[in-house]
Amino acid sequence: MATATDISILEAQKREPGNKNAARRVRVAGKIPAVVYGAGKESATVAVDPRQVLRILRSESGHNTIFDLALDSDRVKAMIVDWQFEPIKGKLLHVDLQRIAMDKKLTVTVPVVLKGEAAGVKQEGGILEQLLREIEIECLPVDIPKSIEVDVSHLTFGVEVRVKDIPHSDKLKFLTEENQMIAHITSVKEEVVATPEAVAAEAGAVPAEPEVIKKGKQEVEGEEEAEGDKGDKGKAKPEKAEKKEKK
């Protein structure tokens, strides 16, 4: 996990806004394109080091980390508000940065961490199910918590914990709906597997005829038609049955 030194600063260089080719040139140079906005200033297009961005995203506070954005001779507090990965290779492609005013509240999402061993699991053999994994809050930048801890040790069957049950403070304003359930105890659902005898009884005494597998191309679900497909051409057509004369 990244240390505070690794994530305390993010260096940026100005770049000219352009099309995909311009963004590609930035990536070839070992940087990624980024946009900086907020704090009542005009947005700016910049280039940043993807390794520094990944250190921030993988740190304990993640995208809620507040760092110094160094752009030319100027330094401002900033946060990562959006990012994009390449779907196949997983490379970081783009990032959005927001300037932060330390004396103004902002809205962030914070992960929910369950604490304790639920009584319904230990004593009643149930399963702890977490339904809410993030909570949206409003607070000053210095008051952003790394996570919201929720005690579940008291949970049993029929008992649940909701957003309204979390201890509130004057520093944090919960924006997520108060009645939204965070966790509860559920029972183990046993899957009923049909026995061969039951299957045979349901199907009847007459055995099913073996399925005839036709030769030819089999269609794969979700596969798009190849470009240049010529419709029904090449598909086998059923032959007309010859009529037999009655003797």
C-alpha positions in Angstrom: 0.0 0.0 0.0 1.3 3.5 -0.9 2.6 5.7 1.9 1.7 9.3 2.6 4.9 10.4 0.9 4.0 8.6 -2.3 0.6 10.2 -2.6 1.2 13.7 -1.2 1.8 15.2 -4.5 0.8 14.8 -8.2 2.8 16.5 -10.8 1.1 17.8 -14.0 2.2 19.4 -17.2 0.0 21.5 -19.5 -1.0 20.1 -22.8 -3.0 21.3 -25.8 -6.5 19.9 -26.0 -7.1 17.8 -29.1 -8.6 14.7 -30.6 -7.8 11.0 -30.0 -4.5 11.3 -31.9 -3.4 14.0 -29.5 -4.3 11.8 -26.5 -2.5 8.9 -28.1 0.7 11.0 -28.4 0.5 11.8 -24.7 0.2 8.1 -23.8 3.1 7.2 -26.1 5.2 9.7 -24.1 4.5 7.7 -20.9 1.8 10.1 -19.6 -2.0 10.1 -19.6 -4.4 12.9 -20.4 -6.2 14.6 -17.6 -8.6 17.4 -16.9 -8.5 19.8 -13.9 -11.5 21.8 -12.8 -13.3 23.3 -9.8 -12.7 26.0 -7.2 -14.2 28.7 -9.4 -11.4 28.5 -12.0 -11.4 27.5 -15.6 -10.8 23.9 -16.5 -7.3 22.9 -17.8 -6.1 20.0 -19.9 -2.9 18.5 -18.5 -0.8 15.3 -18.6 0.1 13.3 -15.5 2.2 10.3 -14.6 -0.1 7.2 -14.5 2.1 5.6 -11.8 1.5 8.5 -9.5 -2.2 8.3 -10.1 -2.3 4.5 -9.4 -0.4 5.0 -6.1 -3.2 7.4 -5.0 -6.0 5.1 -6.1 -4.5 2.1 -4.4 -3.7 3.9 -1.2 -5.8 3.4 2.0 -8.0 6.4 1.4 -8.3 5.7 -2.4 -9.9 8.3 -4.6 -10.9 10.3 -1.5 -7.2 11.2 -1.0 -6.4 14.9 -1.0 -3.0 15.7 -2.5 -1.0 18.7 -3.8 -1.4 19.1 -7.6 1.7 20.8 -8.9 1.1 22.5 -12.2 4.0 24.8 -13.3 4.8 27.0 -10.3 1.3 26.7 -8.9 0.2 24.2 -6.2 -3.4 23.5 -5.2 -5.2 20.8 -3.2 -7.0 18.3 -5.4 -8.8 15.0 -5.6 -9.4 12.3 -8.2 -13.1 12.3 -9.1 -13.2 10.0 -12.1 -10.8 7.7 -14.0 -10.9 5.3 -16.9 -9.1 2.0 -17.6 -8.6 0.2 -20.8 -11.0 -2.8 -20.6 -8.7 -5.5 -21.9 -5.2 -4.7 -20.8 -6.3 -2.7 -17.7 -4.1 0.3 -18.4 -5.1 3.7 -17.0 -6.3 5.9 -19.9 -7.7 9.1 -18.4 -8.3 10.9 -15.1 -10.4 13.8 -13.9 -9.1 16.0 -11.1 -11.0 18.5 -9.0 -9.4 21.4 -7.2 -10.4 21.4 -3.5 -11.1 24.4 -1.3 -10.3 23.2 2.2 -12.9 25.4 3.9 -15.8 24.2 1.7 -17.8 21.0 2.1 -17.9 18.5 -0.6 -19.8 15.3 -1.4 -17.9 12.0 -1.5 -18.7 8.2 -1.3 -17.1 6.3 1.5 -16.8 2.5 1.8 -18.8 0.6 4.5 -16.8 -1.8 6.7 -18.6 -4.3 8.9 -17.1 -4.9 12.3 -17.7 -7.7 14.8 -19.1 -11.3 14.5 -22.8 -11.4 14.1 -24.7 -13.4 16.8 -27.0 -14.8 14.1 -24.0 -16.4 12.4 -22.3 -17.7 15.5 -25.3 -18.9 17.4 -28.1 -19.4 14.8 -26.1 -20.7 11.8 -27.2 -17.9 9.5 -25.3 -15.9 6.9 -24.3 -12.3 7.2 -25.4 -10.4 4.0 -24.1 -6.9 3.2 -26.4 -5.0 1.0 -24.8 -1.5 1.1 -21.1 -1.2 0.4 -20.8 2.6 0.1 -22.4 5.6 1.7 -22.6 9.1 0.3 -21.7 11.9 2.8 -21.1 15.6 2.8 -18.3 17.1 4.9 -15.2 19.3 4.9 -12.1 17.8 3.1 -10.2 17.3 6.4 -13.1 15.3 7.9 -13.4 12.7 5.1 -13.2 9.3 6.8 -11.3 6.4 5.1 -14.4 4.2 5.8 -17.7 4.0 7.7 -17.5 1.2 10.3 -20.7 -0.5 11.2 -21.0 -2.9 14.2 -23.0 -6.1 13.3 -22.3 -8.2 16.4 -25.9 -7.7 17.6 -27.5 -8.9 14.4 -29.7 -12.0 14.6 -32.6 -13.3 12.5 -35.2 -10.5 12.1 -32.7 -7.8 13.2 -31.1 -5.5 10.6 -28.9 -2.4 10.5 -29.8 0.6 8.4 -28.1 3.9 7.6 -30.1 5.6 10.4 -28.6 3.2 12.9 -25.0 4.4 12.3 -23.8 6.9 14.9 -24.0 10.4 13.4 -21.8 13.4 14.1 -21.9 17.1 13.3 -18.9 16.7 11.0 -20.6 14.2 8.6 -23.9 14.6 6.9 -25.3 11.4 5.5 -26.9 11.8 2.1 -27.7 8.2 1.5 -31.4 7.4 2.3 -31.7 6.8 6.0 -33.9 3.7 5.7 -31.6 1.9 3.3 -30.5 -1.5 4.7 -26.8 -2.1 5.2 -26.7 -5.7 6.5 -28.9 -8.5 7.9 -28.9 -12.2 8.7 -30.2 -14.6 6.1 -30.7 -18.4 6.1 -28.8 -20.9 4.0 -30.8 -21.9 0.9 -30.4 -25.6 0.1 -30.5 -26.4 -3.5 -32.8 -29.4 -4.3 -31.1 -31.7 -6.7 -33.5 -34.1 -8.6 -32.5 -37.7 -8.4 -32.4 -39.9 -11.6 -35.5 -41.8 -10.3 -37.5 -38.6 -9.9 -36.5 -37.4 -13.4 -37.5 -40.8 -14.9 -40.8 -40.7 -13.1 -41.6 -37.2 -14.3 -40.6 -38.1 -17.8 -42.7 -41.2 -17.8 -41.9 -44.8 -18.7 -41.3 -44.0 -22.4 -37.6 -43.1 -22.9 -36.9 -40.0 -24.8 -35.6 -40.4 -28.3 -32.0 -39.5 -28.8 -31.4 -36.0 -30.2 -30.0 -36.0 -33.7 -27.1 -33.6 -33.9 -27.1 -31.9 -37.3 -23.9 -31.2 -39.0 -23.0 -27.6 -39.8 -22.1 -24.4 -38.0 -23.6 -24.1 -34.5 -24.6 -20.7 -33.4 -23.0 -19.3 -30.3 -25.2 -17.1 -28.0 -24.2 -13.5 -28.1 -22.0 -13.9 -31.2 -22.5 -11.2 -33.8 -23.0 -12.2 -37.4 -19.8 -12.0 -39.4 -19.5 -9.1 -41.8 -20.5 -10.2 -45.3 -23.0 -12.8 -44.2 -25.1 -13.8 -47.1 -28.2 -14.7 -45.3 -29.6 -18.1 -46.0 -27.2 -19.0 -48.7 -25.3 -22.2 -48.0 -27.9 -23.5 -45.5 -29.3 -26.9 -46.1 -33.0 -26.9 -47.2 -35.4 -29.7 -46.2 -36.1 -32.0 -49.2 -39.7 -32.6 -50.1 -41.0 -36.0 -49.1 -42.0 -38.1 -52.1 -45.5 -39.2 -52.1 -46.0 -43.0 -52.0 -48.7 -44.6 -54.1 -51.2 -46.7 -52.3 -51.2 -50.3 -53.4 
